[in-house]
Amino acid sequence: MRCAATRYVTLAVSLALAATAQTVAGDWTSYGNARYNYWIDVPGDFSAIEESANGDGGTARSPDGNAKLAVWSVAYKRQKSNWAVWSGSKGDRVYYERAIPVCNDAVAYFRLEYDKAQAKTFDPIVTQLVKSLRSGDC
């Protein structure tokens, strides 16, 4: 009986891990910004990006509300490289930020912030965000 219970618990944990991995690697939705002509993929289980009032970007949240993705453009006149990245932690929170030059002398930018305990879950999400942040032809 105890062996069967252990198998059921192991199966339940395996299914839960598979579901989490599927969400991380699964469906993504594309957000496009009309004002500055840039795009980025957003995890499918995050909320839709809520546009800012000035139309330069917006924010989305993970289903549990603990992770927040913000993407926007900032007026920028000096461009020396094709990207910049910032990452770090404060307390039990981790952040990752990336910027690229886009049209109209601006920069597209995203910031993802999440709990340190969820780092392994968010590593592939950060990787996809980095790959998908791109500019159109200006």
Secondary structure as UniProt FT lines:
FT   HELIX           2..25
FT   STRAND          28..33
FT   TURN            34..37
FT   STRAND          38..43
FT   TURN            44..45
FT   STRAND          50..51
FT   TURN            53..54
FT   STRAND          57..61
FT   TURN            63..64
FT   STRAND          68..75
FT   STRAND          84..90
FT   TURN            91..92
FT   STRAND          93..102
FT   TURN            103..105
FT   STRAND          106..115
FT   HELIX           116..118
FT   HELIX           119..132
FT   STRAND          134..135
//
